[in-house]
Amino acid sequence: MDYSLAALKLMCGQLKQAKQTPSPSSFTLGGILFQRAWLQGVLVSISDDRSCFILDDGSGVIELLIAADFLTQDHWQLGMYVMVVGAYFIRDDGTPMIKVHKIVDLSAHPDREAMWYLEVIEAYRIGVTVYRMFNLVDFLEEKLSKLRKPTRADRSQRVEKEEELRGDRPLLLHFNQPAQTVHAPGRNFNGHFDSRKPEFWSQKKVILNDEVVNGNKL
């Protein structure tokens, strides 16, 4: 029994939806892991040997297996409104039970029954919220772990694309024509008129014979 897991406040009817985990002593309800249940209800049946009670909380009934320590307290009566905490388990015949390690008579506090429904609702909301938050964190961590780290080649390609979009990428001319034969902006390399405006050349770089020359200096 893992006592670091808090007892889950719930109704008897909710236990029908609990699913057993690979661990035989653990269950989940709406994604919330629990081993112990916290219930409140009315005692509607007591066995002859007074070792088994049946609790009814209005949503269903559950059988309670009373620990030996409580058998010496022979004041348990039908109709009592009690709070019980204990390990939830399912017998071999499929009967769900609570192995009680704490039981308190709340009959002297009639308002506790009305407050109990609100406590269950609040506890369930908090539990589901925390469960969803952890699920979201796990999902994001899994996605991040699958992302490929960018390589040097990826970064170079990204820089080149950014330069192309900004118009800053050098204009590469693949021939061995001497740099001094390049004419001023407005003329192409054959001496003919180039329709591109001088501003075009002032924003470009021409690479000839491994030399970089700004267009506006030609």
Residue pairs with C-beta under 8 A, 6 or more apart in sequence:
1 25
1 35
1 36
1 87
2 25
2 26
2 35
5 33
5 34
5 35
5 36
6 34
6 36
7 34
7 36
7 37
7 38
7 85
8 29
8 32
8 34
8 36
8 37
8 38
8 123
8 127
9 38
9 119
9 120
9 123
9 124
10 29
10 37
10 38
10 39
10 120
10 123
10 124
11 39
11 57
11 58
11 59
11 60
11 120
12 39
12 41
12 55
12 56
12 57
12 59
12 60
12 61
12 62
13 59
13 60
14 29
14 59
15 29
15 37
15 60
15 62
15 88
15 96
16 60
17 29
17 30
18 27
18 28
18 29
18 34
18 88
19 27
19 28
19 29
20 26
20 27
20 90
21 27
21 28
21 33
25 35
25 87
25 89
26 33
26 34
26 35
27 33
27 34
27 35
27 88
28 34
30 124
30 127
30 128
30 131
31 128
31 131
31 132
31 135
32 124
32 127
32 128
32 131
34 88
35 87
35 88
36 85
36 86
36 87
36 88
37 85
37 86
37 87
37 88
37 98
38 83
38 84
38 85
39 55
39 57
39 62
39 83
39 84
39 85
39 98
40 57
40 81
40 82
40 83
40 84
40 106
40 112
40 113
40 116
41 55
41 56
41 57
41 58
41 81
41 82
42 55
42 56
42 57
42 79
42 80
42 81
42 82
43 53
43 54
43 55
43 76
43 77
43 78
43 79
43 80
43 82
44 54
44 55
44 56
44 61
44 78
45 53
45 54
45 78
46 52
46 53
46 54
46 76
46 77
46 78
47 53
50 66
50 71
50 74
50 76
51 65
51 66
51 71
52 63
52 64
52 65
52 66
53 63
53 64
53 66
53 76
54 61
54 62
54 63
54 64
55 61
55 62
55 63
55 64
55 82
55 84
55 98
57 116
62 96
62 97
62 98
63 95
63 96
63 97
63 98
64 84
64 86
64 97
64 98
64 100
64 103
65 86
65 97
65 98
65 99
65 100
66 100
66 103
67 99
67 100
67 101
70 76
70 100
70 103
75 105
76 82
76 103
76 105
79 107
80 105
80 107
81 105
81 106
81 107
81 110
81 112
81 113
82 103
82 104
82 105
82 106
82 107
83 102
83 103
83 104
83 106
83 112
84 98
84 100
84 102
84 103
84 104
85 100
85 101
85 102
85 103
86 98
86 99
86 100
86 101
86 102
87 98
87 99
87 101
88 96
88 97
88 98
89 96
89 97
89 99
90 96
90 97
91 97
106 112
150 158
160 169
163 169
167 203
168 203
170 204
170 205
170 206
170 207
170 212
171 204
171 205
171 206
171 207
172 207
173 206
173 207
173 208
176 209
177 189
177 208
178 208
178 209
179 208
179 209
179 211
179 213
181 189
182 189
182 206
182 208
182 213
182 218
183 189
183 191
183 218
184 218
185 194
185 198
185 200
185 201
185 202
185 215
185 216
185 218
186 193
186 194
186 198
187 193
187 194
188 194
198 216
200 215
201 215
201 216
201 218
202 214
202 215
202 216
203 215
204 215
205 212
205 213
205 214
205 215
206 212
206 213
206 215
206 218
